[in-house]
Amino acid sequence: MGTAKTGIVIEGGGHRGIYSAGVLDVLRENNIIVDGIIGVSAGAVHGASYASGQAGRSIRYTEKYCRDKRYMSARSFFSTGDLFNVQFCYHEIPDKLDPYDYDALESSSVAFYVTCTDIITGQPVYHQCRTLRGKEMLWMQGSASMPLVSRIVETDGYKLLDGGVSDSIPLSAFEHMGYIKDIVILTQPAGYKKKENPLLPLIRIAMKKYPELVHAMETRHICYNKELENAERQAADGAILLIRPSEHLKVSRTEKDPEKIRGLYNLGRKDTLAQLEEVRHFLSK
């Protein structure tokens, strides 16, 4: 067991994912470095900053730009087809306004994976990003492109949308890759169960060209709840370690209140600090 690869699995949740950023920052600040990390949607976005060693970056730009119309707005959606503006989020911010350390990712000891959904098959695609330069950033974009409010992302022969549609908690996938000692970061508190998407009638119309994607969205709540049960069962057995919100803070996927965003980030920090010795013990055993 001493040679087992360690990993972190991070679910998405839009701006609720800032909880995960708080968790990851505390881990980084305490020099808790794993062998690999896999993220879904917002989890992938924040996982990238962990992999590059940039603690504090996610909360800094999210808090600063969450009300900025260049970042997320109805204007962006109606003019480009993306609620979160692609040029601003994936180019202006990481290249100029709050630079992402591409060199650090490329030399990082942490293998970084993103989870996307192939809209043709409705199945998850797990992609290792050894860099986020050039077209590789499209994998990050694809992972975080929520259906109905984002354009389909095309790269490497795939048509991609939000990884959470097909695999919200990719623990089993990561275990199959050899990462068998995992920390799983959830963005909902204990007792949460996903319900059927109320927008399914609209989804069936808007995505009718992609029946396998529609099917994945129809069954997403069932798959999610099974994955959650698996994670909770493994956590109870001591096979994995769960970190999730200790209380319910109402923060939406598209939250624009920087105080609410900061509050959820701080909760992630607080919860992780409370579990820090447990984390160290789990990874060292």
C-alpha positions in Angstrom: 0.0 0.0 0.0 3.0 2.3 0.5 3.3 2.7 -3.3 -0.4 3.3 -3.9 -0.9 6.5 -6.0 -2.7 9.3 -4.2 -5.3 11.4 -5.8 -7.9 14.1 -5.4 -11.4 13.9 -7.0 -13.4 17.2 -7.3 -17.0 17.5 -8.3 -18.3 20.6 -10.1 -21.1 23.0 -9.2 -20.4 26.3 -10.9 -19.7 29.0 -8.4 -20.5 26.5 -5.6 -17.2 25.0 -6.6 -15.4 27.8 -4.8 -15.8 25.6 -1.7 -13.3 23.2 -3.4 -10.9 26.1 -4.0 -10.8 26.7 -0.2 -10.1 23.0 0.4 -7.4 22.9 -2.2 -5.7 26.1 -1.0 -5.4 24.7 2.5 -3.9 21.5 1.2 -1.4 23.4 -0.9 -0.5 25.8 1.9 0.3 22.8 4.1 2.4 21.1 1.4 -0.1 18.2 0.9 0.7 17.2 -2.6 -0.9 14.2 -4.3 0.1 12.2 -7.4 -2.9 13.1 -9.4 -6.0 15.2 -9.5 -9.2 14.9 -11.5 -11.8 17.6 -11.7 -15.3 18.1 -13.2 -16.4 21.5 -14.5 -15.6 24.1 -11.8 -13.7 21.3 -10.1 -11.4 21.1 -13.1 -10.9 24.9 -13.1 -9.9 25.0 -9.4 -7.9 21.7 -9.7 -5.7 23.4 -12.3 -4.6 26.0 -9.8 -3.7 23.3 -7.3 -1.7 21.5 -10.0 0.3 24.7 -10.8 0.8 25.5 -7.1 -1.2 28.8 -7.2 -3.0 28.8 -3.9 -5.4 31.8 -3.7 -5.8 32.3 -7.4 -9.3 30.9 -7.8 -10.9 33.0 -5.0 -9.0 36.0 -6.1 -10.3 36.2 -9.6 -13.8 34.8 -8.9 -14.4 37.4 -6.2 -13.0 40.1 -8.3 -14.9 39.4 -11.6 -18.1 37.6 -10.5 -20.1 40.8 -11.1 -18.2 41.8 -14.2 -20.3 41.5 -17.4 -17.2 40.5 -19.3 -17.0 37.4 -17.1 -20.6 36.1 -16.9 -23.7 37.8 -18.2 -26.9 37.6 -20.2 -25.2 39.9 -22.7 -22.4 37.4 -23.2 -24.9 34.6 -23.6 -27.0 36.3 -26.2 -24.1 37.7 -28.2 -21.8 34.6 -28.1 -23.9 31.6 -26.9 -21.9 31.3 -23.7 -23.1 32.6 -20.3 -19.4 32.5 -19.1 -17.6 34.5 -21.7 -15.0 32.3 -23.3 -12.6 35.0 -24.4 -12.6 36.6 -21.0 -12.6 33.5 -18.8 -10.1 31.3 -20.8 -7.8 33.9 -22.3 -8.0 37.4 -20.7 -7.9 36.2 -17.1 -5.3 33.4 -17.4 -3.1 35.2 -19.9 -3.2 38.8 -18.6 -5.4 39.7 -15.6 -4.5 37.0 -13.2 -1.9 34.9 -15.0 -2.0 31.2 -14.9 1.5 29.6 -14.4 1.6 27.3 -17.5 5.2 26.5 -16.9 4.5 25.3 -13.4 1.7 22.9 -14.6 4.0 21.5 -17.3 6.7 20.7 -14.7 4.3 19.7 -11.9 4.6 16.4 -10.2 0.8 16.3 -10.0 -0.9 14.7 -13.0 -3.9 16.8 -13.9 -7.1 15.4 -15.5 -10.3 16.9 -16.6 -13.7 15.2 -17.2 -15.8 16.1 -20.1 -19.0 14.6 -21.7 -18.9 13.4 -25.3 -22.2 14.6 -26.6 -22.3 12.0 -29.4 -22.1 9.0 -27.1 -23.3 10.6 -23.8 -20.2 9.0 -22.2 -17.5 10.7 -20.1 -14.0 11.4 -21.5 -11.1 11.7 -19.1 -8.2 13.7 -20.5 -4.8 14.4 -19.0 -3.8 18.0 -19.5 0.0 18.1 -19.5 -0.3 21.8 -20.5 -3.2 24.3 -20.8 -1.6 26.2 -23.7 -3.3 26.5 -27.0 -6.0 24.0 -27.9 -5.4 22.1 -24.6 -7.4 24.9 -22.9 -10.4 23.7 -24.9 -10.5 20.6 -22.7 -10.9 22.8 -19.6 -13.5 24.8 -21.4 -15.4 21.7 -22.5 -15.4 20.3 -19.0 -17.0 23.5 -17.6 -19.5 24.2 -20.5 -22.9 23.8 -19.0 -25.6 22.6 -21.4 -28.2 25.2 -22.6 -26.0 28.1 -21.6 -22.8 27.2 -23.4 -21.7 26.4 -27.0 -20.5 22.9 -27.7 -16.7 22.7 -27.6 -14.9 20.8 -30.4 -11.4 19.5 -30.1 -9.4 16.4 -31.0 -12.4 14.9 -32.8 -14.7 15.3 -29.9 -17.8 17.4 -29.3 -17.8 18.2 -25.6 -19.9 19.7 -22.8 -19.9 19.6 -19.0 -18.3 16.5 -17.5 -20.9 16.5 -14.7 -23.6 15.3 -17.2 -21.9 11.9 -17.5 -19.7 11.5 -14.4 -20.1 14.0 -11.6 -17.9 12.3 -9.1 -15.3 10.4 -11.2 -13.9 8.4 -8.3 -14.3 4.9 -9.9 -12.7 6.2 -13.1 -9.7 7.5 -11.1 -9.3 4.3 -9.2 -9.2 2.4 -12.5 -6.4 4.7 -13.5 -4.4 3.5 -10.5 -5.2 6.3 -8.1 -6.5 4.2 -5.2 -5.9 6.4 -2.2 -8.2 9.3 -2.9 -9.6 12.5 -1.2 -13.0 13.3 -2.7 -14.2 16.9 -2.5 -17.9 17.4 -2.7 -19.7 20.7 -2.9 -23.0 19.7 -1.2 -23.4 18.8 2.5 -24.2 15.4 3.9 -27.8 14.3 3.2 -27.9 15.9 -0.3 -29.6 13.9 -3.0 -29.8 15.1 -6.6 -33.3 15.4 -8.1 -34.4 15.1 -11.7 -33.5 18.2 -13.7 -36.6 20.4 -14.0 -35.3 21.7 -17.4 -35.6 18.3 -19.1 -38.5 19.3 -21.4 -36.3 22.2 -22.7 -33.2 20.0 -22.9 -35.1 17.4 -25.0 -36.0 20.1 -27.5 -32.7 22.0 -27.5 -30.5 18.9 -27.7 -32.7 16.6 -29.8 -29.8 16.2 -32.3 -27.9 14.4 -29.5 -30.1 11.7 -28.1 -27.4 10.0 -26.1 -26.6 13.3 -24.4 -30.3 13.8 -23.6 -30.4 10.3 -22.1 -27.4 11.1 -20.0 -29.1 14.2 -18.7 -32.4 12.3 -18.1 -30.6 9.8 -15.9 -28.0 12.2 -14.4 -29.6 12.3 -11.0 -29.8 8.5 -10.7 -26.1 8.1 -11.7 -25.0 11.0 -9.3 -26.8 9.5 -6.4 -25.2 6.1 -7.0 -21.8 7.7 -7.2 -22.4 9.6 -4.0 -23.5 6.4 -2.3 -20.3 4.6 -3.5 -18.2 7.5 -2.2 -19.9 7.5 1.2 -19.6 3.7 1.5 -15.9 3.8 0.7 -15.4 6.7 3.2 -17.2 4.7 5.9 -14.8 1.8 5.2 -11.8 4.1 5.3 -10.8 3.5 1.7 -11.2 7.2 0.7 -11.5 10.4 2.6 -14.4 12.8 2.1 -14.3 16.5 2.5 -17.7 18.3 2.0 -19.5 21.4 3.4 -20.2 21.1 7.1 -23.2 23.4 6.7 -25.5 24.5 3.9 -24.6 28.0 2.5 -27.0 29.1 -0.2 -24.7 29.8 -3.2 -26.0 29.3 -6.7 -24.1 28.0 -9.7 -24.1 31.5 -11.1 -23.7 33.4 -7.8 -22.8 37.1 -8.2 -22.5 38.1 -4.6 -18.8 38.2 -3.7 -19.6 38.0 0.1 -21.5 34.7 -0.4 -18.6 33.4 -2.6 -16.0 34.4 0.0 -18.2 32.8 2.7 -18.3 29.4 0.9 -14.6 29.6 0.2 -13.9 30.2 3.8 -16.1 27.3 4.8 -13.9 25.1 2.5 -10.8 26.3 4.4 -12.4 25.9 7.8 -13.6 22.3 7.1 -10.2 21.3 5.7 -8.2 22.8 8.6 -10.5 20.8 10.9 -9.6 17.6 9.0 -6.0 18.4 8.3 -4.5 15.8 10.6 -7.0 13.2 9.3 -5.8 14.0 5.8 -2.2 13.6 6.7 -2.8 10.3 8.4 -4.9 9.0 5.6 -2.3 9.8 2.9 0.6 8.4 5.0 -0.9 5.1 6.0 
